[in-house]
């Protein structure tokens, strides 16, 4: 019984977390959502990889990445040409 109660509680917590994430991600522009999904799938990514996959302008992607980092959706590692982005 203890195991089943613990499992049920974990399911409730995960459902709440998923709902919160849906609300947060719903407010993001489409390109930002693509970037977040790409980072989730790959674990981490770079600006040039995002440009290749999305075909978007480099400056546009830079703007979206800056906003995603400021909002806490992504973490930025490294500096200059060696920067990569990962989930927080």
The first five atom37 places (N, CA, C, CB, O) and aatype in JSON, in Angstrom:
{
  "aatype": [20, 20, 20, 20, 20, 20, 20, 20, 20, 20, 20, 20, 20, 20, 20, 20, 20, 20, 20, 20, 20, 20, 20, 20, 20, 20, 20, 20, 20, 20, 20, 20, 20, 20, 20, 20, 20, 20, 20, 20, 20, 20, 20, 20, 20, 20, 20, 20, 20, 20, 20, 20, 20, 20, 20, 20, 20, 20, 20, 20, 20, 20, 20, 20, 20, 20, 20, 20, 20, 20, 20, 20, 20, 20, 20, 20, 20, 20, 20, 20, 20, 20, 20, 20, 20, 20, 20, 20],
  "atom_mask": [
    [1, 1, 1, 1, 1],
    [1, 1, 1, 1, 1],
    [1, 1, 1, 1, 1],
    [1, 1, 1, 1, 1],
    [1, 1, 1, 1, 1],
    [1, 1, 1, 1, 1],
    [1, 1, 1, 1, 1],
    [1, 1, 1, 1, 1],
    [1, 1, 1, 1, 1],
    [1, 1, 1, 1, 1],
    [1, 1, 1, 1, 1],
    [1, 1, 1, 1, 1],
    [1, 1, 1, 1, 1],
    [1, 1, 1, 1, 1],
    [1, 1, 1, 1, 1],
    [1, 1, 1, 1, 1],
    [1, 1, 1, 1, 1],
    [1, 1, 1, 1, 1],
    [1, 1, 1, 1, 1],
    [1, 1, 1, 1, 1],
    [1, 1, 1, 1, 1],
    [1, 1, 1, 1, 1],
    [1, 1, 1, 1, 1],
    [1, 1, 1, 1, 1],
    [1, 1, 1, 1, 1],
    [1, 1, 1, 1, 1],
    [1, 1, 1, 1, 1],
    [1, 1, 1, 1, 1],
    [1, 1, 1, 1, 1],
    [1, 1, 1, 1, 1],
    [1, 1, 1, 1, 1],
    [1, 1, 1, 1, 1],
    [1, 1, 1, 1, 1],
    [1, 1, 1, 1, 1],
    [1, 1, 1, 1, 1],
    [1, 1, 1, 1, 1],
    [1, 1, 1, 1, 1],
    [1, 1, 1, 1, 1],
    [1, 1, 1, 1, 1],
    [1, 1, 1, 1, 1],
    [1, 1, 1, 1, 1],
    [1, 1, 1, 1, 1],
    [1, 1, 1, 1, 1],
    [1, 1, 1, 1, 1],
    [1, 1, 1, 1, 1],
    [1, 1, 1, 1, 1],
    [1, 1, 1, 1, 1],
    [1, 1, 1, 1, 1],
    [1, 1, 1, 1, 1],
    [1, 1, 1, 1, 1],
    [1, 1, 1, 1, 1],
    [1, 1, 1, 1, 1],
    [1, 1, 1, 1, 1],
    [1, 1, 1, 1, 1],
    [1, 1, 1, 1, 1],
    [1, 1, 1, 1, 1],
    [1, 1, 1, 1, 1],
    [1, 1, 1, 1, 1],
    [1, 1, 1, 1, 1],
    [1, 1, 1, 1, 1],
    [1, 1, 1, 1, 1],
    [1, 1, 1, 1, 1],
    [1, 1, 1, 1, 1],
    [1, 1, 1, 1, 1],
    [1, 1, 1, 1, 1],
    [1, 1, 1, 1, 1],
    [1, 1, 1, 1, 1],
    [1, 1, 1, 1, 1],
    [1, 1, 1, 1, 1],
    [1, 1, 1, 1, 1],
    [1, 1, 1, 1, 1],
    [1, 1, 1, 1, 1],
    [1, 1, 1, 1, 1],
    [1, 1, 1, 1, 1],
    [1, 1, 1, 1, 1],
    [1, 1, 1, 1, 1],
    [1, 1, 1, 1, 1],
    [1, 1, 1, 1, 1],
    [1, 1, 1, 1, 1],
    [1, 1, 1, 1, 1],
    [1, 1, 1, 1, 1],
    [1, 1, 1, 1, 1],
    [1, 1, 1, 1, 1],
    [1, 1, 1, 1, 1],
    [1, 1, 1, 1, 1],
    [1, 1, 1, 1, 1],
    [1, 1, 1, 1, 1],
    [1, 1, 1, 1, 1]
  ],
  "atom_positions": [
    [[0.83, -1.19, 0.0], [0.0, 0.0, 0.0], [0.87, 1.25, 0.0], [-0.95, 0.0, 1.22], [0.57, 2.24, -0.67]],
    [[1.97, 1.21, 0.76], [2.85, 2.37, 0.81], [3.38, 2.71, -0.58], [4.03, 2.12, 1.77], [3.38, 3.87, -0.99]],
    [[3.81, 1.69, -1.31], [4.34, 1.88, -2.65], [3.3, 2.5, -3.56], [4.84, 0.56, -3.22], [3.61, 3.43, -4.31]],
    [[2.07, 2.01, -3.52], [1.01, 2.54, -4.38], [0.68, 3.99, -4.04], [-0.24, 1.68, -4.25], [0.46, 4.8, -4.94]],
    [[0.65, 4.32, -2.75], [0.39, 5.71, -2.35], [1.51, 6.63, -2.83], [0.23, 5.82, -0.81], [1.27, 7.73, -3.33]],
    [[2.74, 6.16, -2.68], [3.89, 6.95, -3.12], [3.86, 7.16, -4.63], [5.2, 6.25, -2.72], [4.15, 8.25, -5.12]],
    [[3.51, 6.13, -5.35], [3.42, 6.22, -6.8], [2.31, 7.18, -7.22], [3.18, 4.83, -7.41], [2.5, 7.98, -8.14]],
    [[1.17, 7.13, -6.56], [0.06, 8.03, -6.86], [0.44, 9.48, -6.58], [-1.19, 7.64, -6.04], [0.09, 10.37, -7.35]],
    [[1.16, 9.73, -5.5], [1.61, 11.08, -5.17], [2.6, 11.58, -6.22], [2.27, 11.1, -3.78], [2.55, 12.75, -6.61]],
    [[3.47, 10.72, -6.67], [4.43, 11.11, -7.7], [3.71, 11.46, -9.0], [5.45, 9.97, -7.94], [4.09, 12.42, -9.68]],
    [[2.69, 10.71, -9.35], [1.9, 11.0, -10.55], [1.25, 12.37, -10.43], [0.83, 9.91, -10.78], [1.27, 13.14, -11.38]],
    [[0.67, 12.69, -9.29], [0.03, 13.99, -9.07], [1.04, 15.13, -9.22], [-0.63, 14.05, -7.68], [0.75, 16.15, -9.85]],
    [[2.23, 14.96, -8.65], [3.27, 15.99, -8.76], [3.7, 16.2, -10.2], [4.48, 15.61, -7.91], [3.87, 17.34, -10.65]],
    [[3.87, 15.1, -10.93], [4.28, 15.21, -12.33], [3.2, 15.88, -13.18], [4.6, 13.84, -12.9], [3.51, 16.67, -14.07]],
    [[1.94, 15.58, -12.91], [0.84, 16.22, -13.64], [0.84, 17.72, -13.41], [-0.5, 15.62, -13.22], [0.65, 18.49, -14.35]],
    [[1.06, 18.15, -12.17], [1.14, 19.58, -11.87], [2.31, 20.23, -12.6], [1.27, 19.81, -10.36], [2.18, 21.32, -13.15]],
    [[3.45, 19.55, -12.6], [4.64, 20.08, -13.26], [4.41, 20.23, -14.76], [5.85, 19.17, -12.99], [4.81, 21.23, -15.36]],
    [[3.78, 19.24, -15.37], [3.49, 19.29, -16.81], [2.54, 20.44, -17.12], [2.88, 17.96, -17.29], [2.74, 21.15, -18.1]],
    [[1.53, 20.63, -16.31], [0.58, 21.72, -16.53], [1.26, 23.09, -16.42], [-0.57, 21.62, -15.51], [1.01, 23.99, -17.22]],
    [[2.12, 23.24, -15.41], [2.87, 24.5, -15.26], [3.75, 24.75, -16.48], [3.74, 24.47, -13.99], [3.81, 25.88, -16.98]],
    [[4.42, 23.72, -16.95], [5.3, 23.87, -18.1], [4.51, 24.23, -19.35], [6.09, 22.58, -18.33], [4.97, 25.04, -20.15]],
    [[3.34, 23.64, -19.52], [2.5, 23.98, -20.67], [2.11, 25.45, -20.64], [1.23, 23.1, -20.69], [2.14, 26.11, -21.68]],
    [[1.76, 25.96, -19.47], [1.39, 27.37, -19.36], [2.56, 28.29, -19.69], [0.87, 27.68, -17.96], [2.39, 29.29, -20.38]],
    [[3.74, 27.94, -19.21], [4.93, 28.76, -19.45], [5.31, 28.72, -20.92], [6.1, 28.29, -18.58], [5.58, 29.76, -21.52]],
    [[5.34, 27.54, -21.5], [5.76, 27.4, -22.89], [4.72, 27.94, -23.87], [6.03, 25.95, -23.19], [5.08, 28.31, -24.99]],
    [[3.47, 28.0, -23.47], [2.42, 28.52, -24.35], [2.64, 30.0, -24.65], [1.05, 28.32, -23.72], [2.17, 30.5, -25.68]],
    [[3.34, 30.7, -23.77], [3.55, 32.13, -23.97], [4.77, 32.43, -24.84], [3.7, 32.82, -22.63], [5.04, 33.59, -25.12]],
    [[5.5, 31.39, -25.26], [6.71, 31.6, -26.06], [6.38, 31.62, -27.55], [7.74, 30.49, -25.76], [5.46, 30.95, -28.01]],
    [[7.14, 32.42, -28.32], [6.99, 32.4, -29.78], [7.38, 31.04, -30.37], [7.84, 33.52, -30.43], [8.08, 30.26, -29.72]],
    [[6.93, 30.77, -31.57], [7.17, 29.47, -32.21], [8.66, 29.14, -32.33], [6.53, 29.46, -33.6], [9.05, 28.01, -32.06]],
    [[9.48, 30.1, -32.73], [10.92, 29.84, -32.88], [11.55, 29.49, -31.53], [11.63, 31.05, -33.49], [12.41, 28.62, -31.47]],
    [[11.13, 30.15, -30.48], [11.64, 29.83, -29.14], [11.26, 28.42, -28.74], [11.12, 30.84, -28.1], [12.06, 27.7, -28.15]],
    [[10.04, 28.01, -29.06], [9.61, 26.64, -28.76], [10.45, 25.62, -29.54], [8.13, 26.46, -29.1], [10.82, 24.58, -29.0]],
    [[10.76, 25.93, -30.8], [11.61, 25.04, -31.59], [12.98, 24.91, -30.96], [11.73, 25.56, -33.03], [13.54, 23.81, -30.89]],
    [[13.52, 26.01, -30.5], [14.85, 26.0, -29.87], [14.83, 25.16, -28.6], [15.31, 27.45, -29.56], [15.72, 24.35, -28.38]],
    [[13.81, 25.36, -27.77], [13.72, 24.6, -26.51], [13.59, 23.11, -26.8], [12.52, 25.09, -25.67], [14.24, 22.3, -26.15]],
    [[12.76, 22.74, -27.77], [12.6, 21.33, -28.12], [13.91, 20.74, -28.66], [11.48, 21.16, -29.16], [14.25, 19.6, -28.36]],
    [[14.62, 21.52, -29.44], [15.89, 21.05, -29.98], [16.9, 20.78, -28.87], [16.46, 22.07, -30.96], [17.62, 19.78, -28.9]],
    [[16.94, 21.68, -27.89], [17.86, 21.5, -26.76], [17.45, 20.28, -25.94], [17.9, 22.76, -25.86], [18.3, 19.52, -25.49]],
    [[16.17, 20.09, -25.75], [15.68, 18.91, -25.01], [16.1, 17.61, -25.69], [14.15, 18.95, -24.87], [16.55, 16.67, -25.03]],
    [[15.94, 17.57, -27.0], [16.25, 16.35, -27.75], [17.75, 16.05, -27.75], [15.74, 16.46, -29.18], [18.16, 14.9, -27.61]],
    [[18.57, 17.09, -27.92], [20.01, 16.9, -28.08], [20.8, 16.99, -26.78], [20.53, 17.91, -29.03], [21.95, 16.54, -26.71]],
    [[20.19, 17.55, -25.75], [20.91, 17.74, -24.49], [21.59, 19.09, -24.42], [21.94, 16.64, -24.31], [21.56, 19.76, -23.39]],
    [[22.21, 19.49, -25.52], [22.78, 20.82, -25.65], [22.94, 21.13, -27.13], [24.14, 20.94, -24.9], [22.97, 20.22, -27.96]],
    [[23.04, 22.42, -27.45], [23.16, 22.81, -28.85], [23.87, 24.14, -28.96], [21.78, 22.88, -29.51], [24.03, 24.87, -27.98]],
    [[24.3, 24.45, -30.17], [25.01, 25.71, -30.43], [24.18, 26.58, -31.37], [26.41, 25.45, -31.03], [23.2, 26.13, -31.96]],
    [[24.6, 27.82, -31.5], [23.93, 28.76, -32.39], [23.93, 28.24, -33.83], [24.6, 30.14, -32.32], [22.91, 28.3, -34.51]],
    [[25.07, 27.75, -34.29], [25.16, 27.29, -35.69], [24.25, 26.09, -35.95], [26.6, 26.93, -36.04], [23.68, 25.98, -37.03]],
    [[24.1, 25.2, -34.98], [23.18, 24.06, -35.14], [21.74, 24.54, -35.25], [23.32, 23.08, -33.96], [20.97, 24.02, -36.05]],
    [[21.39, 25.53, -34.46], [20.03, 26.08, -34.5], [19.77, 26.74, -35.84], [19.8, 27.09, -33.34], [18.7, 26.57, -36.42]],
    [[20.75, 27.49, -36.35], [20.61, 28.13, -37.66], [20.39, 27.07, -38.74], [21.86, 28.99, -37.98], [19.53, 27.24, -39.6]],
    [[21.16, 25.99, -38.7], [21.03, 24.93, -39.7], [19.65, 24.28, -39.66], [22.1, 23.87, -39.49], [19.04, 24.04, -40.71]],
    [[19.17, 23.99, -38.47], [17.9, 23.27, -38.34], [16.71, 24.16, -38.65], [17.77, 22.69, -36.94], [15.79, 23.74, -39.36]],
    [[16.7, 25.39, -38.13], [15.54, 26.26, -38.29], [15.57, 27.08, -39.57], [15.43, 27.18, -37.11], [14.52, 27.42, -40.12]],
    [[16.76, 27.41, -40.05], [16.87, 28.26, -41.23], [16.6, 29.73, -40.93], [15.92, 27.79, -42.3], [16.5, 30.54, -41.85]],
    [[16.48, 30.06, -39.66], [16.19, 31.44, -39.26], [17.47, 32.28, -39.29], [15.56, 31.47, -37.85], [18.58, 31.76, -39.29]],
    [[17.28, 33.59, -39.31], [18.39, 34.53, -39.3], [19.16, 34.42, -37.99], [17.88, 35.98, -39.51], [18.57, 34.23, -36.92]],
    [[20.47, 34.53, -38.07], [21.35, 34.4, -36.9], [21.01, 35.44, -35.82], [22.82, 34.55, -37.31], [21.0, 35.12, -34.63]],
    [[20.74, 36.68, -36.21], [20.4, 37.73, -35.24], [19.06, 37.46, -34.56], [20.37, 39.1, -35.92], [18.88, 37.74, -33.38]],
    [[18.12, 36.91, -35.31], [16.82, 36.55, -34.74], [16.99, 35.46, -33.69], [15.83, 36.09, -35.85], [16.41, 35.52, -32.61]],
    [[17.8, 34.46, -34.02], [18.05, 33.36, -33.08], [18.77, 33.88, -31.85], [18.88, 32.24, -33.75], [18.47, 33.47, -30.73]],
    [[19.72, 34.78, -32.04], [20.45, 35.37, -30.91], [19.47, 36.07, -29.95], [21.52, 36.36, -31.41], [19.6, 35.95, -28.73]],
    [[18.51, 36.79, -30.5], [17.49, 37.47, -29.69], [16.66, 36.45, -28.9], [16.57, 38.34, -30.59], [16.42, 36.64, -27.71]],
    [[16.22, 35.39, -29.56], [15.41, 34.37, -28.9], [16.21, 33.65, -27.81], [14.88, 33.36, -29.92], [15.69, 33.39, -26.73]],
    [[17.46, 33.34, -28.1], [18.3, 32.66, -27.09], [18.52, 33.56, -25.88], [19.66, 32.28, -27.71], [18.46, 33.09, -24.74]],
    [[18.77, 34.84, -26.11], [18.96, 35.77, -24.99], [17.72, 35.79, -24.1], [19.27, 37.18, -25.52], [17.83, 35.76, -22.88]],
    [[16.54, 35.85, -24.73], [15.29, 35.86, -23.95], [15.09, 34.55, -23.19], [14.09, 36.11, -24.88], [14.65, 34.56, -22.04]],
    [[15.4, 33.42, -23.82], [15.23, 32.13, -23.16], [16.18, 31.98, -21.97], [15.47, 30.99, -24.16], [15.8, 31.4, -20.95]],
    [[17.39, 32.49, -22.1], [18.34, 32.45, -20.99], [17.88, 33.36, -19.86], [19.76, 32.85, -21.46], [17.93, 32.98, -18.7]],
    [[17.43, 34.58, -20.21], [16.96, 35.53, -19.19], [15.75, 34.98, -18.42], [16.6, 36.87, -19.83], [15.63, 35.2, -17.22]],
    [[14.86, 34.29, -19.12], [13.66, 33.74, -18.48], [13.94, 32.45, -17.71], [12.59, 33.48, -19.52], [13.08, 31.96, -16.99]],
    [[15.14, 31.9, -17.88], [15.51, 30.71, -17.13], [15.15, 29.4, -17.8], [14.89, 30.75, -15.82], [15.22, 28.35, -17.16]],
    [[14.75, 29.43, -19.07], [14.42, 28.2, -19.78], [15.69, 27.45, -20.2], [13.56, 28.5, -21.01], [15.72, 26.22, -20.2]],
    [[16.72, 28.21, -20.56], [17.98, 27.61, -21.01], [19.13, 28.16, -20.19], [18.2, 27.89, -22.51], [19.06, 29.25, -19.62]],
    [[20.19, 27.39, -20.14], [21.43, 27.84, -19.52], [22.47, 28.04, -20.6], [21.92, 26.83, -18.45], [22.54, 27.26, -21.55]],
    [[23.29, 29.07, -20.45], [24.36, 29.34, -21.41], [25.68, 28.93, -20.8], [24.37, 30.84, -21.81], [26.0, 29.3, -19.67]],
    [[26.46, 28.17, -21.54], [27.77, 27.7, -21.09], [28.83, 28.16, -22.07], [27.79, 26.16, -20.94], [28.6, 28.18, -23.28]],
    [[29.99, 28.53, -21.55], [31.08, 28.97, -22.4], [30.93, 30.42, -22.78], [31.15, 28.12, -23.65], [30.04, 31.12, -22.29]],
    [[31.82, 30.88, -23.67], [31.75, 32.27, -24.13], [32.28, 32.36, -25.55], [32.55, 33.2, -23.19], [32.99, 31.48, -26.03]],
    [[31.92, 33.45, -26.21], [32.38, 33.68, -27.58], [31.89, 32.61, -28.53], [33.89, 33.74, -27.63], [30.72, 32.23, -28.51]],
    [[32.8, 32.13, -29.37], [32.42, 31.12, -30.36], [32.16, 29.75, -29.74], [33.51, 31.0, -31.4], [31.57, 28.88, -30.38]],
    [[32.59, 29.55, -28.51], [32.43, 28.25, -27.86], [31.17, 28.13, -27.03], [33.59, 27.99, -26.99], [31.06, 27.22, -26.2]],
    [[30.2, 29.02, -27.21], [28.98, 29.0, -26.4], [28.07, 27.85, -26.84], [28.22, 30.35, -26.52], [27.91, 27.58, -28.03]],
    [[27.49, 27.18, -25.85], [26.43, 26.21, -26.12], [25.33, 26.43, -25.1], [26.96, 24.74, -26.07], [25.54, 27.04, -24.06]],
    [[24.16, 25.92, -25.42], [22.97, 26.12, -24.59], [22.44, 24.76, -24.16], [21.88, 26.93, -25.34], [22.46, 23.8, -24.93]],
    [[21.96, 24.7, -22.91], [21.43, 23.47, -22.36], [20.22, 23.8, -21.49], [22.5, 22.72, -21.54], [19.98, 24.95, -21.14]],
    [[19.45, 22.77, -21.15], [18.27, 22.96, -20.3], [18.7, 23.29, -18.88], [17.36, 21.7, -20.31], [19.73, 22.8, -18.41]],
    [[17.93, 24.1, -18.21], [18.18, 24.41, -16.81], [17.41, 23.48, -15.95], [17.81, 25.85, -16.49], [17.47, 23.58, -14.72]]
  ]
}
